[in-house]
Amino acid sequence: MKLHVRIALATARDEEFCGAGVLELLAGIARHGSIQQAARDMGLSYVKALRILNQTEKELGLALLERRKGGAQRGSTALTPTARRFVRDFTRLRATIQKSAQQAFRPFQRVYERKKETR
C-alpha cells in the first residue's frame, strides 16, 4: 500500500493552477529555451502550454518567462530570475509536504496494510 499526495496551488475559488505539470513545463523551457519543445516533450500542444503558462503568471502575479521573438530559428524563451526562484521554492515545499505525509502515513500503513501470505 502506498500513499499518493497531490500538491497544487489553487485560486481563492479552489481552482488548481500550478502543480507538478507546470513545474515540468517550466523545467523543459529552462532546458530547451523553447515553449514549443517543452510542450512537445510533455505531449502538449503549444497553445495548451501557452494557456497554462499565461494562467500561472496571471494567478501568481509574476512574470515567469522572458520571450524573445524571432520564430523557430531565432526566437527563444527563458525563465525569469523570479521563475527560477519560484520553481526552486515550490519544489522544496512539495518535497517537504511529501516527506511529512509519508512519515504520517507509516503508522497507518503498519496497521492496515495487508500482510503477504507465506506459503
N, C-alpha and C positions, 0 to 999 in steps of 0.2 A: 504494500500500500504506500502511495506517495501523496504528498500534499502539493497541489498546484496553486500558486498565488499569482494572480494577475494584478499588476500595478500600473495604473494610468492616472494622468492628470485629467480633471474634469472641470467643466464650467460650473458656475453657480446654479445652473439649471440641471446639473448632474449629467451632462453630455460629455463623454470622453473625447479628448482631442490630442492626447500625447501619451504614447506607451512605447512598447518595445519596437514596434514597426517604425515609428518616427525616428527613434534613435538609430535604427538600422539604416534608414534612408539618409539621415544626416551623416552617418559614418561612411556610407557609399559616396556621397557627394565629396566629403573630405578626401577620400581615397582616389576618386576618379576626376574630380574637378568638373563634374558634369551631372546635372539632374537627370538627363536622358539615360546615361549609363547606369547611374544608381538605381533608377526606376526599372530599367531593363533587368538588372541583376535580381530584383525582387519580384519580377513578373508583373509589374505595374505599368500602366500607360503613363506617358509623360504628363498628360492632362490630369490624371488622377494624382500623381505625385505632386504636381504643382498646386492642386487644390488642397492637398493635405498640408503642404508647407505653408501656403498662404493662411490657412485656418490656424495653424500652430502659431505663426507670427502674430496674427490678429489677437488670439486669446492670451498670449504671453505679453503682448505689447512690446515685443522686441524684434529687431531686425536680425534674422538668423543667417541671411545669405548676402554675399556680395556678388552681384551678377555683372559680367562683362559681355556686352552684346557682340555679336560677330558671327553667329551661325555655328554650324558644326565644326568648321575649321579653325576659327579664331576666337569664338566665344568660350567663356568658362564661368564656373560658379565656385565660390569658396565660402567656407563658414566664416562668419564674423568672429572676432575675439569673444564676444558675448555668447555666441552659439557654442563655441568650443568649451567655454566655462559651463554653460547650461548642460551640455552633453556629459561633461565630467561630473558635475554635481548631481544630476538626475540619475546617472548610472550608479554613483555611490549610494544615493538614497535607496534606489531599488535593491542594491546588494544588501544594505543594512536591514531593510524590511524582510527580504527573503531569508536572511540568516536568522532573524528573530522569529519569523514564522516557523522555520524548520525546528528551532530549539523548542518552541511552544508545542509543536506537533509530536515530538518524540514520546512524551508520556502517554498521549492519546494513542499513538501508534502501538506502543507496547501492550496496551490493554486490548485494543480492538483488532489488531492485525491477525489474520488467520495464520495459525501455525502450520508449517509444511508438515505433511504426514510423512513419517519414516516407515518404510516397508521392510 
